[in-house]
Amino acid sequence: PHWLEPQNVQNRVYIYQHQLHVIPLVHDVMNAKRKSIELVRTASIATLADTKIQRCIQTKLAQIAQNVLSVNPGSINHHSMM
């Protein structure tokens, strides 16, 4: 959102269940990490970032993954168990 700036971002932006969440300014969470996490996890307020933002992030992550695989094709099985 346009109001999100470095001075107010602390404890306000989270990735939860593969999606970006932003806690609105009306909630004082600057020094309350537990409160922030609870707000995101309980869905008591709308924290899910806009669909356009979600798509942008997913596209960028897919591009990064594709670049990693093109540089190191064997990396996809790096953590798999044989």
N, C-alpha and C positions, 0 to 999 in steps of 0.2 A: 504493500500500500504506500501511497505518497507520504504518509506521516511517519513511516518507519525510517529511523535514522540511527547512526551509531550510538548516539547518547541515550536512546530509549529501547534498544534492541535486547538488552540483557534480560534473560529469562522470559523472552517473549516469542521466540521463533524455535519451533521444534519439528522434527520429522517423526511422525507417529503412524504406524501401520502403512509405511511406504508413501505417505503423503505429507506435504508441508502444512504446518499449522502456525497461525500467527494470532497471539492473544491481543485483543483490542486494548487501546490505551485507557479505557475506563476502568480497567483492572490494574491495581497497583501491585506489580509483581517484580519490581526491580531487585528487591532483596528477599524474594520468596520463591525459591526454586521449587519447593514441594507444592506450593499453591499453584504455580504455573503448570506443573506436570498434572496435577489433579484436574485443573480446568480443561486441559487437552484430553485427558483420558476419559473423563466422565461425560463429555459432550454436553455439559450444562450450558455452555455458550457456544456460539458459532465461531470456531477457530480455523476451520479448513480454508486454506488459501484458494483464491479464485481458480477456476478451471483452466484459464489461459496460462496462469503461472505454473500449475501442475503439469500441463502439457509441455511447456517450455523446459522445465526441469527434466522431465522424462526424455525429451528429445536430446537434450545435452548429455545426459547420462548414457543414452544409447550410443551417441557419437563417441564418447570417451571409451566405452566398452569396445566399440568397433575398432577404434585406433589401437587400443591395447592388444586386441586379437590380431590385428594386421602386423604389428611389430613383433609379437611373441605368440604365434598360433598355439603353442603348447600350454599357455597360461590358463586356458579354460579348465583343464583337468588338474591344476596345481594342488587343489585341496581335496580331490576325490580320493576315496579309499579303494585300494585294489584288493 
